[in-house]
């Protein structure tokens, strides 16, 4: 469904070759934005941008390595050269290749994994904001949307570096909102819970998915569309009085006491 909430706007979406980034890039374009799909997977980003363009939407692509400052600066410059400015920045990409395989409890942490995670996730987000601010300010303002995670807000047995990097992003979000709000810059974050993507859907198709669902307040797990819709709202003028906020898009995963799932199970057993 094509609407016009972002007509005339230029948006950058990082990690846009697949998953949440691709869903959000498509949603932005459907709402009238000219969208730069940025990803370290240049071929994938290019294919997806071409597909959007063939469907009548305005999109282009650029390779970006969030661990490389010059690559991030080039992403912003390429967007300005292609579309004439930057109005929306969705910092979605992260070092998931590290968190899914190498991230660990603190006692076992490989310092190089820690440093690489901070360099890509936290420093990369900082640099994307730093270089996007100039064209945004030149245009009178803009909307920056960062991607945090529920893991930044509650402890778990693993993914320590990833979680800490996301907690840093939440703080960075508030600082950018504070420092540039009077100049027309809004900065918010979305904190996804468990989101089913093509990369994770099979992992939660059975018992693992049922276990996770028991801890949600909603009758289903999350999808990439849930995050795309939240990012769209924050990017639009409908959210013009919202800044410095972290919005959990997690099906209520962190909104309840930790024993709620047990209470549900016991109640079901008593009534059986």
Secondary structure as UniProt FT lines:
FT   TURN            5..8
FT   STRAND          10..14
FT   TURN            15..17
FT   HELIX           19..30
FT   TURN            31..32
FT   STRAND          34..39
FT   HELIX           42..54
FT   TURN            55..56
FT   STRAND          59..63
FT   TURN            66..67
FT   HELIX           69..83
FT   STRAND          88..91
FT   HELIX           96..99
FT   TURN            100..102
FT   HELIX           106..108
FT   HELIX           111..117
FT   HELIX           118..123
FT   HELIX           124..138
FT   TURN            139..140
FT   STRAND          142..147
FT   HELIX           150..152
FT   HELIX           160..180
FT   HELIX           181..183
FT   STRAND          185..192
FT   STRAND          195..196
FT   TURN            198..200
FT   HELIX           201..204
FT   HELIX           207..213
FT   TURN            214..215
FT   STRAND          222..223
FT   HELIX           224..235
FT   HELIX           237..239
FT   TURN            240..241
FT   STRAND          246..249
FT   TURN            251..254
FT   TURN            258..259
FT   HELIX           260..271
//
